Amino acid sequence: MNTWVKYTDDFNKAYPDTEITLLSVLSKRFKEETVVQMLIAAKKIPSMENLAVKIQAEQTKLWLSAGKSPADVFALLRLNYMYEGNTLFSSPLFIAWVKYTEEYRMINFGSEFTIIGSMKKYFNMEILATMILNASKKTSTSSIAKRLETELLREWSITLQTPGQVFTSLHLPARYSLLEHPLFPLWSKYVTYFSEVEPSFKVTLLSQLRKIFGESNLSKVLVRAQKVPKTKQIATELLDEQLSVWLSQLKDPVAVYKLLRVEGAATNDANRLLYVKYVKDYVYGAE
């Protein structure tokens, strides 16, 4: 960097009428992503920090005046090629891009100019959500991952995505193992988020799962999930909620017996205990 600073100073002294900037010199010789990387590296050197900050501000100003959207700059920095190996969110280039996006949004409004709105032009929702999930597992990227997850939920809401549409965009499988899918918790969060933002739709996780599987198959899904340690709690909560729905409908205990697959179950089996509870509540409710 010192070499380029000296070159710029010497040139401007020799040709004062055609003054050039260090940024223009660097931009002619290197790709934009390389220039940004050089500036990031220079900011870590005390003697170069002020100069690097100044040049980076100049670069941001040029991009803004040229009307480069966050999506344009994302591609300019070739960040769309960094998703493999989960390296994107830990890249200094990505952090620099996030800062540019924030500055851009101060003078331009619209959901397409958000971090997520820009990134989804290069990644489908399944890939984007998986990247966020993987980043949340690392201490170094958990903070940005949390921010992006919140922005992702908001993005879906702003663009009027129903839980069903998000389920499809995440390529979640309508199989008995659904609750074990890594992206199921994210979808579940959106169902809750959607129900809070759009209360008139009266959406619940149970109602959405019932739409996907139907009542009989959903019971099988939840019974299966109860036997898996990581999904036992959510499955039990959903089964409890399902019992409440059946009680409100006064569903015949014989039908519930079949739905919970109680036949042959041990005395202390969770589903048999649920069934016993249902019958007790059903009888008391009918009195």
N, C-alpha and C positions, 0 to 999 in steps of 0.2 A: 504493500500500500504506500509506503514511503516513497518508493520509486515513482509511482504515478503522481503523487503530490508534487514531487520535485519537477517532474515533466510538465505538469500543468502550470506551475509557477514560472518556470523558465519560458514556456511558450507565451504566457501572458505578458511577460516582460519584453520579449522580443517582438510580439505583435499585439500591442495594446488596443488596437482598433478592432481586433477580432478575438476578443476575450472568450475563453472557453471555461467550462466548469469541469471539475474532476468527474462528476457524474456522467457528463457527455463523453468524456474520454473513455471511461470504463465501459459505458454502454455500447460504444462502437467496437470494442475489442472482446467483450464477453456477453454471454447470454444473460437475460434478466435474472434468472435464478442464481447464476454464478455471482453476479453483482450483489444480490441480496445476501448471499452466503458470505461474501467478502466483508460486507458491512457488519453483519452479525459477529463475525470473528474479530473485526477491528474494534467493536464496542467493548470487547473483553480486555483490550489493552489500554491501560490508563492514559497513556500519551496520545492514543488515537480515538478515544471514546467520543470526545466532543465533536471532532470532525466527522466521525461515522454517523452520529446522531443527526448532524446538520445535513449530510448527504442523503440520509434515509428520509428525512423530512422533505427534502427537495424531490426525491423520487416519488414519494407519496403525492406531493403536490402536482407533479407532472401526470401521474396516473389519473388523479381526480380531474384535472383540467382536460385530459384527453377523453374523459367519460368512461374510463375502464371500470366495468362492474366488478364486484368481488368474484363472480364466476369467471370473468375474463382473466383476472390476475391469478386465480387458482390454476388455470390452465397454463398461463404464462410461466408460472413457477414450477410447472410440471408436477403439481401435487397430486393430480389424478392418477399418477403412475406409482404412488407410494403406499397404496392400501395393502399390498401384499406384505406379509411379515409383521403387520401391526406396527409399522414405524411412523405412520403419518402424524398422529397426535403428539408424538414426542419430538418431532422435527422442529428445529428453530424456524425453518421456513414457514411451517404451518402457524406457529405463534405470531410471526410477522404478518402473515396473511389475515389472521383473526383481528389484529390491530387495525389493518387497513380496512377490513369490513366494518369495524366499529366507526372509523372516521367517515367512511363512505355513507353509512346510514345516518350520520348526523345531518347530511345535506340531501339525502335521497331516502324516501320512505317506500315501504312495500315489503311484503313477506318474502318476495323472491330475492331480496337483498340480504336476508339473514344468513347466518353461517350454514344452517341446514338447507335453506332455500337455494343457496348457491351450490352446495355439495350434491344435492339430489339431481343436479343436471349431469353429474358424472357417475353417480352410484345409485343402483336401485335400492329400495327401502330395506330389503333383506340384508344386503351387504353393509349399508350404512348403519343399521341397527346392530349388526354383529360387530362392526368395528367399535362402536360405542360400548357395547357389552365387554369386549376384550380389553378396551382401555380402562374400564372401571375396575378391573382386577389388578391393575398396576398402581402402586403408590404414586409414581411420577406422573401419571396421566388420569388419575381418578377424579381430580378436580374438574378438568376440562370435560371429562366424560359425563359427570353429573350435570354440568351446565348444558351440554349438548342433548342429553336425554330430556331435560326440561324443555329445551327449545324444540325438540322433535315432537313432544306431546302437544305443544302449543301450535306447531306447524300443521299437524294433522287437524287440530280443532279449527284453526283459521281457514284452512282450505276445505272445511266442511266434510271431512272424512268420517264416515260412520265406523263404529267398531268392526262391522262386517267387512267394510272396504279395507281397513287396515289389516285385518286378519288375512285377507287375500294378498295384499301387497307385501306382507312379511313372509308369504309362502308357508304359512303354518299348516301342518298336516292335520286333517280331520280324522285322526286315528286315536285308538285307545291310549296311546302314549303321549297325547298332546300336552298334558300337564308337565311332562318331563322335558319338553322342548326348551332349549336355552332362551328362546325369545318369548316364551309364554308369559313370564312375569312382566315383561315390558308391555305386552298386549293387555294384560290384566290391569296394569296401571292406567293405560289409556281408557279402558272401559270405565274405571272409576273417575278419571279426569272428565271424560265425556258426560257422564251422568251428573257431575257437578256443574258443568258449563251449560248443559242442555237438560235440565231436570224434567221438562215437559215430555221427553221421550221415555222416561221411566225405565232406563236401561240398567240392568244389573249384570254381573258376571254370569250368574246362573241363567238368566234369561237368554243371554247371548250363546252360552254353551248349549242350551236347550234348542235353540234355532239351528245350531250346527249339527247336533247329534240326534235330536228327537228325545223324548222323555225316557223311553226304554233303554236306548243305547247310552244315554248320558249316565244313567244309574250304573251301567256296567263300567263306564269310564271312571267314575268316581270310586266305585268299589275297588277297581284295579289300582287306582292311584293311592288309595288308603294303605296299600300293602308295600308302597315304595317310600322309604324313609324321607326323602326330600320333598315329597308331595303329600305326605300323610296329613299334615296340618290343614292345608288348603282344601284337600278333598273332604276332610271331616267337617270343616266349616260349611262347605257347599252342600254336603249331605244334610246337615242340620237345617240349613236354609230350605232345602228341598222338602224336608219333613214339614216345615212350617207352611209351605205352599200347599202341600197335600192336605194338611189339616184344614186350611182355609177352604179347600175344595171338598172336604169331607170324603176324600178318596177311600174306597173300600180297603180295609186292612188286608184282604186276600190279595188284591192287586199290588199293594205295597210289599207284601211278603215275597211276591215273585220278582218285583222290580229290584229289591235289595238282595235277592238271591240268598235268602236265609236258609233254605232247605239244605240240610247236611252240615250247616255251620256249627262250630263248637259253642258251648254255653256262654263262654266269655268273648265270643267273636264280636267285633265292633258293630257289624251290621245287624247281628241278632239283638244286641243291646239297643241299637237304634230302633229296631222294629218293636221291641218290647215297650220302649218309651213312646213310640207312635201310637201303639194300641192303647196304652194307658191314657195318653192325652186325648185320643179319639173318643174313648169311652166317657171320660170326664166331660169332654166338650159336647157330647151328645145328650148328656143328662139335663 
